[in-house]
Amino acid sequence: MVTMRRRMVQALLAMALLAAAAPARAQLAQGEVTATSRPVRLIHSWEETVKGVGGREIPRRVEVLYDYEKGVGYENFYTLDGIQTGRLTLGPGHPSPSPVEIQEAYDVVRADPEFALLFKRFNVVFEGGFVLTEDKGKPCGPGSRCLRVFLLSSDRAGTIRQLVVDLAKQKVAYDDFLPEAWRSGR
């Protein structure tokens, strides 16, 4: 009786895992998710082990994704053979940007004609790539993926300008950003 119940539980668990993997397979059918793909992009990925029932070590793969259309980040969990076993929706400001996203933000600034003269006059060094989240109704509110970018002097001694790039819209959201706290003189 116990063996039969155990087999039934195992069969139900296997069916649940296959159902959970359906969205992952559907995404792959539409196109593989990579570090540069859109609308969904792979931000980070790694393998780890977690403690299971009875302290057993269970290996898994974790993929951190960002969906630019929905403006939401996720952590997806997979068995090492690719079956999705879970998903965690990340809160505002998460995940931290990938090096590819940071470089993309720099490229958006380089391509913006408003900054062409600045790049001709100065040997600009790019720095930053920090996530900026704002309230609803602001350029970096819900649905955006904004990164703060600093344009520094070639010796990195001075800030020429601080910008904010919205990767969801592929454009500069703030061409001369001043944080709220600095504006009020705090």
N, C-alpha and C positions, 0 to 999 in steps of 0.2 A: 504494500500500500504506500509506504514512504517513498520507495523507488519510483512508483508510478507518478506520485505527486511531484517529485523532484524532476522527472522528465517533462511533465506538463509545465512546470515553472520554467525550465530551460527552454522549452519550445516557445512559450509566450515571450520570454526575454529575447530570444533570437528574432521573433517576428517584430517586436518593438524596435530592436536595433536596425533591422532592415527598413522599417518605416521611417525611422529617424534619418537614415542615410539617403532617402529619396530626394530631399532638397539638395544635398551635395551632388548627387548624380545628375539632377536636373541642371544645376549650375554648370557642371562640366559639359553637359550636352550643348549648352548655349555658348560655351567658350571657356577655356581653362582660366582659372583665377591665378594670376601671377603678380609679381611686384609692380608691374606697370599696367595691368588690365583695368578696364572700367566697364561698367559702373562699380564693380566690386574688385577691390585690390587686396592682395596679400601684403600685410604690414610686417609681421614677424611670424616665425615658425620654429618649433623645437620639439625634441622628444624628451620625455621624462618618465619617471615611474611614480605611481601614487599607491597609497595603501588601500588595499581592498578588504573585503570581509575576512576576518581572522588574521589580519596583518599581512596578508599576501601582497607582494609587490606586483603591480599591474603596469606594464609599459603602455604608453599612449603617445600620440602626436597631438600637439596643440597648434592651431593656426589662428592668428589674430587677423581679422579682416576688417576692412572699412567699406561701407556701401555709400557712395557719394550721392546716389539718387535719394536714398532714405535719410542720409545724414546720421548714420548710426554705425558704431563699431561692435564687433562680436568676437568672442573666443569660441572656436569650434573645437571639439575633442573627438579624436578618432582612435580606433584600434590601429596597430601598426600595419594591418592589411587594408586600411582605408575605410572601415565602416564607421560612420559618424555615431557617436554615443552621447553627445550632448552639445548644448549651446548656451552661452552666457552672453546676454546683452550688456554692453559696457555703457557707463554713464557719460554725461557731457564732458568733453575735454579728453576723452580716451578713444583709442589708444594713443600712446606717444607716437609721433611721426616717424616714419622710416627714413633712412638716408635717401631713398629714391624720391619720397615726397618732398624732403627738404631741397634737394637739387631741382626738382620740378618748380618749387616756389621761386628759387633763384632764377630759373629760366624764364618764368612768367615776367619777373621784373626786368630782366635783360631784354625781353622782346617788347616791352611797353615803350612806345615812342616818347612818352613824357620824360623818360630818364636818359634818352640818348645823349643830350648835351652834358649831363652830369657824368656819364661814363667817358665822354671825350675829354673832359676837363680833369678828372681825377682817376687815379689808379685805385679803384674801389675794391675793397675786400668784403665778401659776404660772410655774415655770421648769423647765428640764430636758427630759427625753425621751431620756435616754441608755439604750442597750441594756444589760441586765444578763443575763448567762448564768451558770448554776450547774451543779453536778454533778448526776448522776442522783439522784433521790430528794428533791430540794429543789424548792420551789415554782417556781423559774425554771430548772429543769433542761431536758433535751431535750424538745422538743415545745411549749415555751412561747414566747411573744414578749413579754418583760418590758421595760418602760421605767421608769426611775427618774424620779420627779417630785418637785420641791421646792416646798413651800409657803412663800413668803417673806412677810415683813412688807411693808406697802404702800410703805415707803421702800427696800425691798430690802436693808436693813441686817442683818436677822436671819432665820435659818431657823426657821420655826415647826415644820415637820415634813418628813421625807423619807419618801416612799412609793414603792412599786413596784406597777405595774399590769401584769397579764398580759392582753394584748390577745387572745390565743387563747381565754381563758376569759371575757373581758369582766368582770374583777373585780380588786379590790385584792388583791395577793399578800402584801404586807407593809404594814401600816398605820402602822408606825413603824420604818423600816429603819435599821439601823446596820451599815455594812460590817464584814466579818469582821476586817479589820486594825485597825479602831478598837476592836472588842470586846476584843482581846487586849492593847491598850495599846501597840501598836508605834508 
